[in-house]
Amino acid sequence: MVQGKASGVPPQITIRGSVAYCAQQPWIMNASVKENILFGCKFDKDFYEKTIDACQLIPDLAILPDGDETQVGEKGVSLSGGQKARLALARAVYARADVYLMDDILSAVDSN
C-alpha cells in the first residue's frame, strides 16, 4: 500500500529453508504408518518415538493390527479422519522443517 492505496504489486513471501505442509484434507500414501511418517527421511528411533507421542498416535498404533507396520491408504487399513490428520501432522513434525504451513489440520480430530 502506498498512501492507503493498493500499489498493484502482488504480495510476495520469501521462505528460506525447508517447508512442511499439512493440508486440511490429509494425504496418506499406500504404505505403512511408519513409512508415511518417515516419508523418505532417515529413521531416528528416539525422535520417531517423540514424534508419535507428541502427535497422539500411540493409542492409534496400539489398536492397529501391526502397529506402525500396518499398511494404510487405499490398499490398507482404513483410518478415521482424526487418525489421518495425526499421521499427516507426525509426517510434518518428523521432517524437522524450518517452516510449517498448516491448513486447519485438526478439524477432523475428535475433541475428546
Secondary structure, 3 states (H helix, E strand, C coil): CECCECCCCCCCCCCCCCEEEECCCCCCCCEEHHHHHHCCCCCCHHHHHHHHHHCCCHHHHHHCCCHHHCEECCCCECCCHHHHHHHHHHHHHHCCCCEEEECCCCCCCCCC
